[in-house]
Amino acid sequence: MTASTSASTLADHLDCEEVMTMLDECHAKGFMHKVFGNCNDIKREVNRCLYAERLKRASRNREKARENRARIEKLWDEDAAQGQMKSSS
């Protein structure tokens, strides 16, 4: 990782850290090494890894949103039921 990469970024991508380190090491070999595409395969692997992590994160977020929506709808139903009870009294 570069010096500008924060610790939180590393924590978000622990599964990809090894591949990212390999890419940084490849880039450290110099400009001409990169120009001739010697880091391209490693870069593609980093992209695959980050994409897989993004899909996992999106799946977790979707599930959490479904749970929150179900909880809110339950509260709405309870509130509506209480409103009907008050209006019928």
C-alpha positions in Angstrom: 0.0 0.0 0.0 1.1 3.5 -0.6 1.8 5.9 2.3 -1.4 7.8 1.6 -3.5 4.7 2.1 -5.3 4.9 5.4 -5.6 2.1 7.9 -9.3 2.0 7.5 -8.9 1.3 3.8 -6.7 -1.6 4.6 -9.2 -2.9 7.2 -11.9 -2.7 4.5 -9.9 -4.8 2.2 -8.0 -7.3 4.4 -8.8 -10.1 2.0 -7.1 -8.2 -0.8 -4.2 -6.9 1.1 -1.7 -9.5 -0.1 -2.5 -8.9 -3.7 -2.4 -5.1 -3.2 1.0 -5.4 -1.6 2.2 -7.4 -4.7 0.9 -4.6 -7.0 2.7 -2.0 -4.9 5.9 -4.0 -5.1 5.5 -4.4 -8.8 4.9 -0.6 -9.2 8.0 0.1 -7.1 10.2 -1.7 -9.7 9.9 1.5 -11.8 8.1 3.3 -14.5 9.4 1.1 -17.4 8.3 -2.0 -15.6 4.8 -0.7 -15.5 4.9 0.7 -19.1 5.6 -2.7 -20.5 2.6 -4.1 -18.7 4.4 -6.3 -16.2 2.0 -5.3 -13.5 -1.2 -5.8 -15.5 -2.0 -9.4 -14.3 -1.6 -8.4 -10.7 -3.8 -5.3 -11.3 -6.5 -7.4 -12.8 -6.3 -9.7 -9.7 -6.7 -6.7 -7.4 -9.7 -5.5 -9.4 -11.3 -9.0 -9.2 -10.7 -9.1 -5.4 -12.1 -5.7 -4.8 -15.1 -6.4 -7.0 -15.8 -9.6 -5.0 -15.6 -7.7 -1.8 -18.0 -5.0 -3.1 -20.5 -7.7 -4.1 -20.3 -9.2 -0.6 -20.7 -5.7 1.0 -23.7 -4.9 -1.2 -25.3 -8.2 -0.3 -24.9 -7.5 3.4 -26.3 -4.0 3.0 -29.3 -5.3 1.0 -30.0 -7.9 3.8 -29.7 -5.2 6.5 -32.0 -2.9 4.5 -34.6 -5.7 4.2 -34.5 -6.3 7.9 -34.8 -2.6 8.7 -37.8 -2.3 6.2 -39.5 -5.3 7.9 -39.0 -3.8 11.3 -40.4 -0.4 10.2 -43.4 -2.0 8.4 -44.1 -3.9 11.6 -44.1 -0.7 13.6 -46.4 1.0 11.0 -48.8 -2.0 11.3 -48.8 -1.7 15.1 -49.3 2.0 14.9 -52.2 1.6 12.4 -53.8 -1.0 14.6 -53.6 1.3 17.7 -55.0 4.1 15.6 -58.0 2.0 14.6 -58.5 0.9 18.2 -58.6 4.6 19.4 -61.0 5.6 16.6 -63.4 2.8 17.3 -63.6 3.7 21.0 
